[in-house]
Amino acid sequence: MSELSEKQRDDLDDDQYAFPKERKEPLNNASHVRNAIARFNQVKGVSDDERDSAWRRIKKAADKHGVDVPEKSWHDLKSKK
């Protein structure tokens, strides 16, 4: 995954994050989308509604960047553990 510098992260619009309020899990390229999915359940201090919104943003970014996401919901991520 390509690392983002602090300036690059600061330059991203809020809508380019899975969790914009927390500015966590950028979605600016395929690598970051895959990372956001992998780390989804590690994000602390967010509500289920925020997770629902984040999942919609992730799915949209995945489509844009050509990332296959077989899970229908973020709840499906829990069942893999």
N, CA, C and O atoms as a GROMACS GRO file, in nm:
protein
  324
    1MET      N    1   0.084  -0.118   0.000
    1MET     CA    2   0.000   0.000   0.000
    1MET      C    3   0.088   0.123   0.000
    1MET      O    4   0.189   0.130   0.070
    2SER      N    5   0.048   0.221  -0.079
    2SER     CA    6   0.125   0.345  -0.082
    2SER      C    7   0.094   0.427   0.043
    2SER      O    8  -0.022   0.445   0.080
    3GLU      N    9   0.198   0.475   0.104
    3GLU     CA   10   0.183   0.556   0.224
    3GLU      C   11   0.145   0.698   0.185
    3GLU      O   12   0.195   0.752   0.087
    4LEU      N   13   0.057   0.757   0.262
    4LEU     CA   14   0.021   0.897   0.243
    4LEU      C   15   0.097   0.980   0.344
    4LEU      O   16   0.103   0.947   0.462
    5SER      N   17   0.155   1.088   0.296
    5SER     CA   18   0.219   1.180   0.389
    5SER      C   19   0.111   1.255   0.466
    5SER      O   20  -0.007   1.251   0.430
    6GLU      N   21   0.151   1.320   0.572
    6GLU     CA   22   0.055   1.397   0.651
    6GLU      C   23  -0.013   1.503   0.564
    6GLU      O   24  -0.134   1.525   0.576
    7LYS      N   25   0.063   1.567   0.478
    7LYS     CA   26   0.007   1.669   0.389
    7LYS      C   27  -0.093   1.606   0.292
    7LYS      O   28  -0.200   1.663   0.269
    8GLN      N   29  -0.060   1.491   0.236
    8GLN     CA   30  -0.152   1.424   0.145
    8GLN      C   31  -0.282   1.387   0.216
    8GLN      O   32  -0.391   1.404   0.161
    9ARG      N   33  -0.270   1.336   0.338
    9ARG     CA   34  -0.390   1.303   0.415
    9ARG      C   35  -0.472   1.429   0.443
    9ARG      O   36  -0.595   1.428   0.432
   10ASP      N   37  -0.404   1.537   0.479
   10ASP     CA   38  -0.474   1.663   0.508
   10ASP      C   39  -0.543   1.718   0.384
   10ASP      O   40  -0.647   1.783   0.395
   11ASP      N   41  -0.486   1.692   0.266
   11ASP     CA   42  -0.543   1.744   0.142
   11ASP      C   43  -0.664   1.664   0.093
   11ASP      O   44  -0.737   1.711   0.006
   12LEU      N   45  -0.685   1.544   0.147
   12LEU     CA   46  -0.801   1.465   0.106
   12LEU      C   47  -0.929   1.527   0.161
   12LEU      O   48  -0.934   1.571   0.276
   13ASP      N   49  -1.033   1.530   0.079
   13ASP     CA   50  -1.164   1.574   0.125
   13ASP      C   51  -1.219   1.471   0.222
   13ASP      O   52  -1.183   1.353   0.217
   14ASP      N   53  -1.308   1.516   0.311
   14ASP     CA   54  -1.369   1.425   0.408
   14ASP      C   55  -1.435   1.306   0.342
   14ASP      O   56  -1.432   1.195   0.395
   15ASP      N   57  -1.495   1.328   0.224
   15ASP     CA   58  -1.567   1.218   0.158
   15ASP      C   59  -1.474   1.114   0.099
   15ASP      O   60  -1.521   1.014   0.043
   16GLN      N   61  -1.344   1.134   0.109
   16GLN     CA   62  -1.247   1.035   0.063
   16GLN      C   63  -1.198   0.945   0.177
   16GLN      O   64  -1.099   0.873   0.163
   17TYR      N   65  -1.268   0.949   0.288
   17TYR     CA   66  -1.240   0.863   0.402
   17TYR      C   67  -1.361   0.775   0.430
   17TYR      O   68  -1.475   0.819   0.413
   18ALA      N   69  -1.338   0.653   0.472
   18ALA     CA   70  -1.449   0.567   0.513
   18ALA      C   71  -1.519   0.628   0.634
   18ALA      O   72  -1.641   0.627   0.643
   19PHE      N   73  -1.440   0.679   0.726
   19PHE     CA   74  -1.492   0.742   0.848
   19PHE      C   75  -1.449   0.889   0.847
   19PHE      O   76  -1.348   0.924   0.907
   20PRO      N   77  -1.525   0.975   0.779
   20PRO     CA   78  -1.481   1.113   0.760
   20PRO      C   79  -1.470   1.196   0.887
   20PRO      O   80  -1.381   1.279   0.899
   21LYS      N   81  -1.560   1.174   0.983
   21LYS     CA   82  -1.555   1.251   1.107
   21LYS      C   83  -1.424   1.227   1.181
   21LYS      O   84  -1.366   1.319   1.238
   22GLU      N   85  -1.378   1.104   1.178
   22GLU     CA   86  -1.253   1.066   1.243
   22GLU      C   87  -1.134   1.079   1.149
   22GLU      O   88  -1.018   1.071   1.192
   23ARG      N   89  -1.163   1.099   1.018
   23ARG     CA   90  -1.061   1.103   0.911
   23ARG      C   91  -0.975   0.976   0.917
   23ARG      O   92  -0.852   0.980   0.919
   24LYS      N   93  -1.046   0.863   0.920
   24LYS     CA   94  -0.980   0.732   0.925
   24LYS      C   95  -1.015   0.653   0.801
   24LYS      O   96  -1.125   0.663   0.748
   25GLU      N   97  -0.920   0.576   0.756
   25GLU     CA   98  -0.933   0.485   0.642
   25GLU      C   99  -0.959   0.559   0.511
   25GLU      O  100  -1.072   0.563   0.462
   26PRO      N  101  -0.851   0.618   0.454
   26PRO     CA  102  -0.865   0.686   0.325
   26PRO      C  103  -0.905   0.587   0.215
   26PRO      O  104  -0.873   0.468   0.222
   27LEU      N  105  -0.976   0.640   0.115
   27LEU     CA  106  -1.028   0.556   0.006
   27LEU      C  107  -0.986   0.611  -0.130
   27LEU      O  108  -1.061   0.601  -0.228
   28ASN      N  109  -0.867   0.668  -0.137
   28ASN     CA  110  -0.824   0.737  -0.258
   28ASN      C  111  -0.767   0.646  -0.367
   28ASN      O  112  -0.744   0.693  -0.479
   29ASN      N  113  -0.742   0.518  -0.337
   29ASN     CA  114  -0.694   0.426  -0.440
   29ASN      C  115  -0.729   0.282  -0.398
   29ASN      O  116  -0.775   0.259  -0.287
   30ALA      N  117  -0.706   0.188  -0.488
   30ALA     CA  118  -0.745   0.048  -0.463
   30ALA      C  119  -0.676  -0.009  -0.340
   30ALA      O  120  -0.739  -0.081  -0.262
   31SER      N  121  -0.551   0.022  -0.322
   31SER     CA  122  -0.476  -0.030  -0.208
   31SER      C  123  -0.537   0.018  -0.076
   31SER      O  124  -0.550  -0.060   0.019
   32HIS      N  125  -0.572   0.145  -0.070
   32HIS     CA  126  -0.631   0.198   0.052
   32HIS      C  127  -0.772   0.143   0.075
   32HIS      O  128  -0.813   0.125   0.189
   33VAL      N  129  -0.845   0.118  -0.032
   33VAL     CA  130  -0.978   0.058  -0.017
   33VAL      C  131  -0.965  -0.081   0.046
   33VAL      O  132  -1.037  -0.115   0.140
   34ARG      N  133  -0.872  -0.162  -0.007
   34ARG     CA  134  -0.851  -0.296   0.050
   34ARG      C  135  -0.809  -0.287   0.196
   34ARG      O  136  -0.852  -0.367   0.279
   35ASN      N  137  -0.725  -0.190   0.228
   35ASN     CA  138  -0.680  -0.172   0.366
   35ASN      C  139  -0.797  -0.128   0.456
   35ASN      O  140  -0.807  -0.174   0.570
   36ALA      N  141  -0.883  -0.041   0.405
   36ALA     CA  142  -1.000   0.003   0.484
   36ALA      C  143  -1.090  -0.115   0.518
   36ALA      O  144  -1.144  -0.122   0.629
   37ILE      N  145  -1.105  -0.208   0.424
   37ILE     CA  146  -1.186  -0.327   0.450
   37ILE      C  147  -1.118  -0.414   0.556
   37ILE      O  148  -1.183  -0.461   0.649
   38ALA      N  149  -0.988  -0.433   0.541
   38ALA     CA  150  -0.914  -0.518   0.634
   38ALA      C  151  -0.915  -0.463   0.776
   38ALA      O  152  -0.915  -0.539   0.872
   39ARG      N  153  -0.915  -0.332   0.789
   39ARG     CA  154  -0.908  -0.268   0.921
   39ARG      C  155  -1.044  -0.220   0.972
   39ARG      O  156  -1.052  -0.159   1.079
   40PHE      N  157  -1.148  -0.247   0.898
   40PHE     CA  158  -1.280  -0.193   0.930
   40PHE      C  159  -1.320  -0.217   1.075
   40PHE      O  160  -1.364  -0.125   1.143
   41ASN      N  161  -1.304  -0.337   1.123
   41ASN     CA  162  -1.346  -0.371   1.259
   41ASN      C  163  -1.250  -0.321   1.366
   41ASN      O  164  -1.278  -0.336   1.485
   42GLN      N  165  -1.138  -0.262   1.327
   42GLN     CA  166  -1.044  -0.208   1.424
   42GLN      C  167  -1.074  -0.063   1.462
   42GLN      O  168  -1.019  -0.011   1.559
   43VAL      N  169  -1.162   0.001   1.386
   43VAL     CA  170  -1.196   0.140   1.414
   43VAL      C  171  -1.284   0.145   1.538
   43VAL      O  172  -1.390   0.081   1.544
   44LYS      N  173  -1.241   0.220   1.635
   44LYS     CA  174  -1.310   0.229   1.765
   44LYS      C  175  -1.387   0.361   1.775
   44LYS      O  176  -1.355   0.459   1.708
   45GLY      N  177  -1.488   0.361   1.860
   45GLY     CA  178  -1.559   0.484   1.892
   45GLY      C  179  -1.655   0.533   1.785
   45GLY      O  180  -1.682   0.652   1.776
   46VAL      N  181  -1.706   0.441   1.702
   46VAL     CA  182  -1.804   0.480   1.600
   46VAL      C  183  -1.930   0.396   1.618
   46VAL      O  184  -1.926   0.282   1.664
   47SER      N  185  -2.042   0.456   1.582
   47SER     CA  186  -2.171   0.389   1.597
   47SER      C  187  -2.197   0.294   1.480
   47SER      O  188  -2.126   0.297   1.379
   48ASP      N  189  -2.297   0.211   1.494
   48ASP     CA  190  -2.336   0.124   1.384
   48ASP      C  191  -2.384   0.206   1.264
   48ASP      O  192  -2.360   0.167   1.149
   49ASP      N  193  -2.450   0.318   1.289
   49ASP     CA  194  -2.493   0.404   1.178
   49ASP      C  195  -2.371   0.459   1.102
   49ASP      O  196  -2.372   0.466   0.979
   50GLU      N  197  -2.268   0.497   1.176
   50GLU     CA  198  -2.145   0.545   1.112
   50GLU      C  199  -2.078   0.433   1.033
   50GLU      O  200  -2.024   0.456   0.926
   51ARG      N  201  -2.083   0.311   1.087
   51ARG     CA  202  -2.027   0.196   1.015
   51ARG      C  203  -2.108   0.168   0.887
   51ARG      O  204  -2.050   0.136   0.783
   52ASP      N  205  -2.240   0.181   0.895
   52ASP     CA  206  -2.322   0.164   0.774
   52ASP      C  207  -2.282   0.264   0.666
   52ASP      O  208  -2.265   0.228   0.550
   53SER      N  209  -2.266   0.389   0.706
   53SER     CA  210  -2.226   0.493   0.611
   53SER      C  211  -2.086   0.468   0.557
   53SER      O  212  -2.062   0.485   0.438
   54ALA      N  213  -1.996   0.427   0.644
   54ALA     CA  214  -1.859   0.398   0.601
   54ALA      C  215  -1.859   0.283   0.500
   54ALA      O  216  -1.786   0.287   0.401
   55TRP      N  217  -1.940   0.180   0.526
   55TRP     CA  218  -1.945   0.066   0.434
   55TRP      C  219  -1.995   0.109   0.296
   55TRP      O  220  -1.945   0.062   0.194
   56ARG      N  221  -2.095   0.198   0.294
   56ARG     CA  222  -2.143   0.249   0.164
   56ARG      C  223  -2.032   0.323   0.091
   56ARG      O  224  -2.017   0.308  -0.030
   57ARG      N  225  -1.954   0.404   0.164
   57ARG     CA  226  -1.843   0.476   0.101
   57ARG      C  227  -1.737   0.379   0.050
   57ARG      O  228  -1.682   0.398  -0.058
   58ILE      N  229  -1.709   0.276   0.128
   58ILE     CA  230  -1.610   0.176   0.087
   58ILE      C  231  -1.656   0.104  -0.040
   58ILE      O  232  -1.578   0.088  -0.133
   59LYS      N  233  -1.782   0.062  -0.042
   59LYS     CA  234  -1.835  -0.008  -0.160
   59LYS      C  235  -1.829   0.081  -0.284
   59LYS      O  236  -1.794   0.035  -0.393
   60LYS      N  237  -1.862   0.208  -0.269
   60LYS     CA  238  -1.857   0.302  -0.381
   60LYS      C  239  -1.713   0.319  -0.430
   60LYS      O  240  -1.688   0.318  -0.550
   61ALA      N  241  -1.620   0.335  -0.336
   61ALA     CA  242  -1.479   0.351  -0.373
   61ALA      C  243  -1.425   0.221  -0.435
   61ALA      O  244  -1.344   0.226  -0.528
   62ALA      N  245  -1.470   0.107  -0.385
   62ALA     CA  246  -1.427  -0.021  -0.441
   62ALA      C  247  -1.471  -0.032  -0.587
   62ALA      O  248  -1.394  -0.075  -0.672
   63ASP      N  249  -1.594   0.006  -0.615
   63ASP     CA  250  -1.642   0.005  -0.754
   63ASP      C  251  -1.558   0.097  -0.841
   63ASP      O  252  -1.519   0.061  -0.952
   64LYS      N  253  -1.530   0.215  -0.790
   64LYS     CA  254  -1.452   0.315  -0.865
   64LYS      C  255  -1.311   0.265  -0.896
   64LYS      O  256  -1.258   0.290  -1.004
   65HIS      N  257  -1.249   0.194  -0.800
   65HIS     CA  258  -1.110   0.152  -0.815
   65HIS      C  259  -1.094   0.006  -0.857
   65HIS      O  260  -0.983  -0.046  -0.861
   66GLY      N  261  -1.206  -0.060  -0.888
   66GLY     CA  262  -1.200  -0.197  -0.938
   66GLY      C  263  -1.162  -0.301  -0.834
   66GLY      O  264  -1.097  -0.400  -0.866
   67VAL      N  265  -1.203  -0.280  -0.710
   67VAL     CA  266  -1.175  -0.374  -0.601
   67VAL      C  267  -1.298  -0.462  -0.579
   67VAL      O  268  -1.408  -0.411  -0.558
   68ASP      N  269  -1.279  -0.592  -0.585
   68ASP     CA  270  -1.388  -0.686  -0.561
   68ASP      C  271  -1.416  -0.697  -0.412
   68ASP      O  272  -1.325  -0.723  -0.333
   69VAL      N  273  -1.541  -0.677  -0.375
   69VAL     CA  274  -1.582  -0.688  -0.234
   69VAL      C  275  -1.698  -0.787  -0.230
   69VAL      O  276  -1.812  -0.751  -0.258
   70PRO      N  277  -1.670  -0.912  -0.194
   70PRO     CA  278  -1.775  -1.012  -0.194
   70PRO      C  279  -1.876  -0.996  -0.079
   70PRO      O  280  -1.989  -1.044  -0.090
   71GLU      N  281  -1.836  -0.931   0.029
   71GLU     CA  282  -1.926  -0.912   0.142
   71GLU      C  283  -2.038  -0.815   0.105
   71GLU      O  284  -2.014  -0.712   0.042
   72LYS      N  285  -2.159  -0.850   0.144
   72LYS     CA  286  -2.275  -0.763   0.117
   72LYS      C  287  -2.287  -0.653   0.222
   72LYS      O  288  -2.341  -0.546   0.195
   73SER      N  289  -2.236  -0.679   0.342
   73SER     CA  290  -2.249  -0.588   0.454
   73SER      C  291  -2.123  -0.594   0.539
   73SER      O  292  -2.049  -0.692   0.534
   74TRP      N  293  -2.100  -0.490   0.617
   74TRP     CA  294  -1.984  -0.492   0.708
   74TRP      C  295  -2.004  -0.598   0.815
   74TRP      O  296  -1.907  -0.644   0.875
   75HIS      N  297  -2.127  -0.637   0.840
   75HIS     CA  298  -2.154  -0.743   0.937
   75HIS      C  299  -2.093  -0.876   0.891
   75HIS      O  300  -2.056  -0.960   0.974
   76ASP      N  301  -2.082  -0.894   0.761
   76ASP     CA  302  -2.022  -1.016   0.707
   76ASP      C  303  -1.873  -1.027   0.739
   76ASP      O  304  -1.817  -1.136   0.739
   77LEU      N  305  -1.809  -0.915   0.766
   77LEU     CA  306  -1.667  -0.917   0.801
   77LEU      C  307  -1.644  -0.986   0.934
   77LEU      O  308  -1.542  -1.052   0.951
   78LYS      N  309  -1.735  -0.973   1.027
   78LYS     CA  310  -1.723  -1.035   1.158
   78LYS      C  311  -1.726  -1.187   1.150
   78LYS      O  312  -1.657  -1.255   1.226
   79SER      N  313  -1.804  -1.239   1.057
   79SER     CA  314  -1.818  -1.385   1.049
   79SER      C  315  -1.694  -1.454   0.995
   79SER      O  316  -1.683  -1.577   1.002
   80LYS      N  317  -1.598  -1.377   0.943
   80LYS     CA  318  -1.475  -1.438   0.892
   80LYS      C  319  -1.376  -1.470   1.001
   80LYS      O  320  -1.277  -1.539   0.976
   81LYS      N  321  -1.400  -1.420   1.120
   81LYS     CA  322  -1.304  -1.440   1.229
   81LYS      C  323  -1.340  -1.560   1.311
   81LYS      O  324  -1.271  -1.593   1.407
   0.00000   0.00000   0.00000
